[in-house]
Amino acid sequence: MPRRLGKLWLVGAVVALVLTACGGPDEGGGGDGDAQGTGPITFVAGKDTSGKYPKVIEKWNAAHPNEKVSMIELPEAADAQRSGFVTNLQAKSDKYDVLGIDVVWTAEFAKSGWLVELDQSQFQLAQMLKPAVDTGMFESKLWAVPYDTNGGLLFYRKDILDKAGKKPPTTFDELKALCPLAQQNNIDCYAGQFFKYEGLTVNFAEAVQAAGGEIMTDNGTKVALGAPAVEGLSALAEGFKQGVIPKQAITYKEQESQRAFVSGKLLFLRNWPYVYALAAKDEPANKVRGKFGVAPLPGITGPGSSSLGGLNFAVSAYSKKQKSAIEFVKFATSQENAKEMVLLTGNAPAWTDLYNDPELVEKYAHLPILLEGLQQAKPRPVTPYYQEVTSAIQEDAYAALQGQKAPDQAVNDLTTKLNEIAQGG
Amino acid sequence: VATETVRPARVRRGGPVRTSEGRREEARLAWRLLIPTGIVLAVIIAYPVIRAIWLSLYSDARFGTPEFVGLDNYLRAITGTGSEVFWQAFRFTTLLTLVTMTLELVIGFGMALIMNKAFRGRGLVRASVLVPWAIPTAVSAKLWEWNFQPDGVVNQISGLDVIWTGSHWPSFWAIVIADVWKTAPFIALLVLAGLQIIPDEIYEAARVDGASAVQSFWRITLPLVKSAVIVAVLFRMLDVLRIFDLPFILTNGANQTETLSTIAYKEAIQNLHPSYGSTLSTITFAYIIVATFLVK
C-alpha cells in the first residue's frame, strides 16, 4: 500500500507537469509596457567587439543620473542574438528596454508587436541616408533608428590596373574584360561571398539590384524577382563557369574572401568596408598595402547597388520605461555620437554629412566612395518572414552557382517558395 | 532505476530477523527518499519531452494563435512539403552514423590495443591519443573548417585540390574525418577499460595450449571485451544520431549535409516554428530510441 502511494505520488507529479505543459503554446506571462515611464533602463545588443558603447553610455549616465543605462550583451553571432531577443520578447519581459537590432529584423519584430512605434518628427531622418532609414521602417511606420549602416564596396588592385592604364570597372562586363590582367599576374579575378549563408543572400540581392530588380516589394507581400533576377544570378553563375570567379569562392564567407584579397591572390573583391583597415595595415601577411583602391560595386544592366548592413536602435513594447528608452535612442543615434563612433570604429554612419567630414575622411579615405554606393543601396527583402526568405534564397542561389540548377530554373523555384512564404508561411 | 535503488532495503543484514512491518517501513522510507530524484527527473526529462510532443500537435502561427492540428506536422515532415528536407537529413544522419561508427570502432580498437601493451612511453601515448577527445567539439569543428579550406592544411599535405565544403561527398567525408579524429579516442578509452579487466592468466593459458596471437584475439580478447564495445557503440550511436555542432559549424548544412538535429534547430530557433521544430525533434527522439533497442 505505501509503495503504491509512493508510485501514485510520482504519477501525480508527472500528470501535474503534463497539465502545465498542456497550457497550449505561447502563453507568455508579463504585461504591457508603459509609454510614459522613466527610470534606469537596459540597452541590449550583440557583443561589443570594438568598444563603441561604453563611451556613449557613460556620457548619457553622467547627464541622466536617474535614468542610468546598463548594457546587456548578447552573443556576437547574429542567430544567437536574434534568439536572445526573441526569447525575451515572446515572454513579454520588461527586462530589455532599448534593443540594438540587425537591420533585417525590423519587419519581423514590428509585425510581432514587439517594438514601440517611434515618432518620425522626433528624429532628423531627412539628414540621414534614406536607404539606412528605410531599414527601420515597416508598413510606412518608423520602428527603429539607424545607429550605423554598412554597404558593400569593390576593392581592387590599384597597382595592377594602373600599370595597365585601366580604371576600376563600373559594370560586371567591364570587370570580366579586365580578368586577363589577373591571369597575367597569376591571381584570381573576382570574388564575393558565395558560401551558403547570409552573405550569399547579400551577394544575390546585389546582383538582382544591379540588373535593375528587387527580390520582394510591398513589405514582403509581393515577390518581384523575374527577369532581372535571372540576369543577375546568371552573371554570377557564368562567372563561376568561365573562371572569372575562382571555384574555391563557393566556400568563401567574409573572412575567407578577405584573406584571399589581402594575401594578394585576388584582383577584385566585393566585401564590407572593414576590409579597408585590414588591407591598409602594416603587417607581413598583408601583401596589398598601398596597392589597392575602392570603388562602388559594378552594375550589370543598371548601376551597381549594395545590400545594406548595420545596426538599428529600437524600443521594446514591453519596456516599462519607454520615455527614457526613446530619449536614449535619440541620444545614442545623434550626429555627434555617430561621429565619435565612426572615429573609433571606422563603421559607416547614417548621417549624410559625416561622409564629407574632413576629420573622418582623413582617417577613412573610403568614406566618400562608400557614400556613392550607399545612395544606390537597398535593404535586403523587408519581410516579417526574413529568416525563411533568406534560407530559401540561399538554397536556390547556391544550387545555381554550383551549376546544379540553371539560373532561370533556380529563380522559378525561388519565386514559388517566396510566394508561399509571403502568404504567411 | 527505482527498483534497483530499492533492492538494498530488502537485503537482510545480520541482526534480528525482520518482520514484514519493518520491511514495509523501509520501503516507505526508500520511496520518500526517491521523491527528490523523481521531481528532478520529471522536471528535466519528462517535462521537456511531453511539452515537445504536445507542441508538435499545434500549428505554427507566427502572428496569430496556434491551433490544434493533430498529426499534420508529422505528415508534413514524412510525406508532405517538409519531406524532401526531412528524408535528406534522415538519410544523411543515418549514413553518417554507420560510417563514423565503423571507422571509430576499428581505429579506436587499434588505439586501445596499442595502449594496452606495456612499453616505454605508454603514458605519453595514452595522453596524446586522448587530446582530440579533450577538445570541445565547437573548437575542433572550427579547427577542421580551417584545415579543409581550399588552401588549407589538408589539401597542402595530401597534395589534393579538393574543395571540401563545396559539394556533397567531400563535405560528407570532411565531417566523417573531423568526427573520427575527435571521437575514436573515446572508443579507445572505453575499449581499453574493457581490455584491462581481462586477466593475463587467460592469455598465458592460451599460449600454453598453443594458441596463436590471432586466435587469442578472436577467441579471448574479442568475446571478453564485447560488453565494453557495445557500451561504446551505444554511446556513439546516440551521439551521432543527434549530431549538431560539427556539421553546423563545418558546413552549416550546405550540400545536403543537414542532420536531423540541425533541421530541428533551424525550424524551431531560426524560423521560429516551435511546433514543427518539436515535431522534428520528437521524430529524432523516437528514431534514437528505436535504434538503441535494435542494437541492444
Interface residues (C-beta under 8 A of the other chain):
Chain A: P2 R3 L5 G6 K7 W9 L10 A13 V14 L17 V18 T20 A21 C22 G24 P25 D26 D79 R82 S83 V86 K111 S112 F195 K196 Y197 K247 Q248 I250 T251 E256 P384 Y385 Q387 E388 S391 Y398 Q402 G424 G425
Chain B: R24 A27 R28 W31 R32 L34 I35 G38 I39 A42 V43 A46 Y47 I50 R51 W54 L55 Y58 R62 F63 T65 P66 Q149 P150 D151 I163 W164 T165 G166 S167 N252 G253 A254 N255 K266 I269 Q270 N271 L272 P274 S275
